[in-house]
């Protein structure tokens, strides 16, 4: 875990056979790239085969959607990810915007016309299909690892999840044959309020089950309470995707080792002209939403750190913006200054964190810096807190 405050800590016993529950946070393309770097470090130790469950939000959902789409709807092996998939994703992400004037072009603006103002989430679905090649339906996904895509229901205010075999929230109910595409689920997960706006989906009327929120088990049949559901970014509810696997003070619901990859951006200054930024592809939302989201993430992180310190669960928190030097400082490790020459500088990690939350194609140099940052944070954090996992 990268957020311990001191070095005299007792660490949880590390599992001999890791079954990794992996959460990938939101944060636009910045988060996509950081998470790909995290996965590259896990692949270097042959750990992608140990991932048994995924929970993703926004940028994390975009990353996983790209991975499954480019891997014939399978979770890649470590060797496949390193040798083939990572270069493919690097090429894709650095050469294709998802939402900007450059992505739409004049033909696209003419094609989508009023939808640019009224249905940007629908345009994002189409851009995921045409720009990133996100194909397939939820039913095409593998059973293992299980993948939960987190969004937020405008109607109920609850955490709405999509997976291969279920969709819904505890208030709406669960439908065990979701009819939607991966592109639709990923766009719903990434539909930043007001910037992209809610994705409107028509719900099947029949086939719903009332769910006991305590046991998560179906208790009775019901009809859909709405004809349509409007889904916002999962980060409107919780940007880390932790709730799927983790409830404070309780054992993990999936796996025996939690890896939470947090590429959330810092709270920035208020935006003066959000429409101008949106047209450039940067995502901005009302100040109140940003403040609330930042506080929710901080509270979730503190609860997770507390349970990691108390040995309630096994796992690590990988936080974007921490340099190798920062992690050594937090764990009380002292090294010669020249040791850090092999890693990104503190300035370079700050630049990575400060990359805007957007849906634009970055330069190859920016991609490489952010992906390297994800790799180095994962390497240093696991070496500090779970060395047997990677050695």
N, C-alpha and C positions, 0 to 999 in steps of 0.2 A: 504494500500500500504506500502511496507516495505522499500521504498527508499526515503522517505521524509527526508529533511536535518535538519528541525527544528520542534519545537512543536507548534509554534504560526501560525497554518495553518487553513484555512477554508476548511471543508470537504464537499463533495457533499452530497445532501440529499439521504438517503438510500431508495430504493424502498420498498413499503409495501409488494408487491408480487414479490419476486425475480424470474427473468427468467435468468438463468446463462448461459453466453457464456464462455466456458472453453477452454483455450489453454494450450497445454502440449508440452514443448520444447523438443529438442533433447539432447543427452548426453549419448547414449549407455545404458547399463544395469543400470548404476548409475541413469540416468533419469527415467527409468522404475520404479525403486524402490521408488525414491523420490515422483513421481506422485502417486503411490499407497498409500503412506502415506498421501499425500494431500487429496486424495479421502476418505481415512479412517476418516479423521477429518470432512470432509463434511458429510459423512454418519452418524457420531455421532450426528449431528444436523438435520438429516433427509433432507439433501439438495441435495442428488443425484437425487431426484424426480424433483428438480427445474432446472436441467441441460437441456437446450433446444437445445444446439448446441456445437459441439466439433471441434476444429481445432488442428491437431497434426503434429509434425515433428519428424522424426527419432525415437529416444527412446520413445517419446510420442506416436508415431504410433504403436510401438511394444506393449506398455502397453495397448492401447485401443483394438488392435487386440486380445490380450490375453483375455481381459475382455469380449468382445463380443463372442469369440469362446467358452469360458467356461460358458457362460450364455445363450446358445441356441439362439444366435443372438438377444438378448434383452439387453437393458441397465438395470443393476441391480437396485433393490430397495435398500435403505439405509440398511435395516435390512438384506437383502440377502447378500449384499457386506460384511458386518461386520461379520455375523455368518458363512457364507459358502465360499464366493468367495475369500476373502483375504487370508485365510489359504491355499486354493487350489493354488493360485498364488504364495504364498511364497514357497510351496513345489516344484512347477514347476520351478521357477526361480533359486532356490538354488541347483537344481539337474540336470540341463540340459544346457550345453553350446550351443550357437548358431553358433559360428564360432571360431574354434581353432583346433590345432592338436589333442587335447584331444576329441573334439567334433567329428571330422572326423574319428579318429582312422586309423589304417593301412588299414583296409578294405575300409574305406571311401576315403582315399587318392588314393588307387588303383582304386576305382570306379570313382572318379572325375578326376583323373590324370591331364591332361593338363588344365582342367577347373579351377583348383586352380589358374592358372596363367591368364586365359583368360575370365572366366565367374564366378567370385566369387559371384556376385549378384544372379546369377541363383542358385548357391549352397545355398545361404542364403534363397532363396524361399523354397528349399527342406528341409532345416533344420528347418524353421519355421513350416512346415507341419509335419515333422517327430519328431522333438525334442520338440516343444511347442504345437503341436496339433492344429495349426491355420488352420481351415477349413472354407469352405463356399466361396461364391462369393460375390462381392460387391452388387449384386442385392438381396442377402439374408438379408442385413442389415435392421434394422427398419427405418421408416421415422423420428421418434422422439426418442432421439435427432438426429438431422442431424450430420453427421460426415464427415469432410473434411480432407483427408490425403494429406499433402503437399510434393511435390518433386520439382526438378529443371530440366527443359528440357535442355539437352546438345545442341539440335538443335537451340532453340530460346533464351536460357538464361532466360526464364521467369518461373514464379511460376506455375508449373503444378499441378493440384489438381485432386484427385479421390474422388468420393462420390457414394452413391447408384445410383443416377440418372444422373450423369454427370461426364465427365473427359475432361481434356484439359487445355489450357492456352489461353489468349486473342489473341495471334498471330496465333497459330495453329487453333483455333476454339474450339467449344464444341461439344462433342458427348454425346447424352442423353440416350445411352444404353450401358454403359461400359461393355465389355465382360470379364473382368479380375477378378482374385480371390483376396480375402483379403490378402493372403500371398504375392502375387505379388505386390499389392499396398503398403503394409507395407515394403517390401524389397526395393522397389523403393524409398520410403521415407527415408530409413535408409542406402542407398548405398553411404557411405562416398567416395568422390572422391579419386581415386587412391588406397585407402586402400581396399575397397570392389569393387569400380568401378561401372560404369553405368549398370543399368538393361535395356536390349534391348527387346522391345516389338513390335510385329507386329500390326499395326493399321488397323482397318477396313477402307476400301477405301471410302465407302459411309456413309451417315447419319450425316455429320458434318454441323455445323451452324457457320457462321461468327458472332462474338459477338461484340457489341458496348462496348468498355472498360469503357465508362462513365456510362452507364446504366446497364451493364451486361446482356442486353437482346439480343436475337438472331435477326439478321437483314436480313440474306440471307443464302441460302443453298450453300454448297461448298463440294469439295472432299478433302480427307486428303492430305496435302502438302507433306507428306513423307510416305514411305512404313513402315518404322520402326521409333520408337522414342527411344532415349537413355535417361534414367532418373537417375539423381543423387540425393543424399541426399537433402531433403528440406532445410537443414541448409546451403547449398551452396548459397541459395537465401536469406533466413531469418530464423534464428533458433528458433524464439519464436512462429511462427504460428499466428502472430497478424493480418496480412494483410487481412485475411479472414473476420474478424469482425470489424476491427478498421482502420480508416484512420485519421491521425492527424487533429484535429480541427473540426471533424464531429461526429455526434451521432453514437452510435454503430449500426452496420448493423444487428446484431442478439441479442436478449435478451435485458435486461436493467441493467445487472450487469456483468462486465467482471472480470474473475479470470484468471490471467496469471501466470502459474507455470513455473518458469525458473530454470531448473537444468543444465544449461550450465556450463561447466568446465572453470576454469581460463586459460588464455594464459600461456602455459608452456614453458620450455626451448626447443630449437630446438632438434629434434630427430636425433641421430647419425646413428641409424641402424633401419629404419622403417620396413624392411622385417622381421627382427628378432622379432620385436614387433607384427607384423601381424600374424606370425606363432603362437605366444602365445595368440592371440585373441584380442590384443589391437589395436585400430584403430588410425592410424596416417596419416596425409596428408601433402602436401608441406607447408613450413613455410608461404609462401605468402597467401595461402588459409586460414590458421589459423588466421593470422593477420587481413585479410579482414573480415573474419567472426566475429571476436571479435569486430571490429569497427562497423560493421553493427548492431550487437546486442546492443552495447553501445548507438548508435544513436537512435535505436528503443525504448530502455528503457527510455532514456531521454525524448523523445517526449511523451511517455505514461505517465511518471511521471508528466510532465508539464500539460497535459490535466486533469490528476487526481487532481492536485493542483488547476487548474483553474475551477474545477467543470464542465468541458465539458462533462465528462462521469462519471459514477459510476463504481467503481471496485477496485481491489487490485493487486499489483504485489508481488508474493511470490518468494523470491530469495533464492536459495540454498546457504548455507554458512553463513547466518545470524543466530546467536544464539538468544535465548530469551533475553539475556542481551543486545545484539546489538539492537534489536527492541525496547526495553525499552529506551535505550540511545537515539535513533533517535527520539523517541516520547516524550522525556523529562520526562519519568517516573522514579522515584527513589524508590528503594525497599531495604529492608534489604538483606545482602549478603546471608543469609541462605535460602531465597526464591528460589534462583537458584539451590539449591541442588536437587530439584525435576526434573530438566531438564538436557539435554545433556550439557556438559561443552563446553566452547569455543574451546577447543582442539578437542573434539569429533566432533563438527560441521565442523571444518577445515578438519579433516580426512575424513568425508563424502564427502565434496566438492572435495578433492584431489583424491578420488577413480578414477582410470583410466577410460577413455572412451573406454570400451571394450564390448564384447559380450560373456563373460564368466560367468559361474555360480559362484556367490559369496558364501562365507560361510553364515551360518544362522546368526551368530553374526553380520557380515557386513550388511546383509539384514535388520536385526532388527534395527541397528543403523541408516541406511539411511532412512528407512521407518519412524522411530520415529522422525527423523529430519524433514521430510516432514509434519508429523502430528503437530509438535510443531511450525514450521514456520507458518503454516496455522492458528493454534489456536491463536498465539500471534498477528499475523498481523490482523486477523479479529476482535479480541477483541479490538485492538487499533484503527482501522479505520472503522469498520462496525459491532459494537457489536450487533445491533438488528438482524443481519443476523443469529447469532448462539446462541442467548440467548432468 
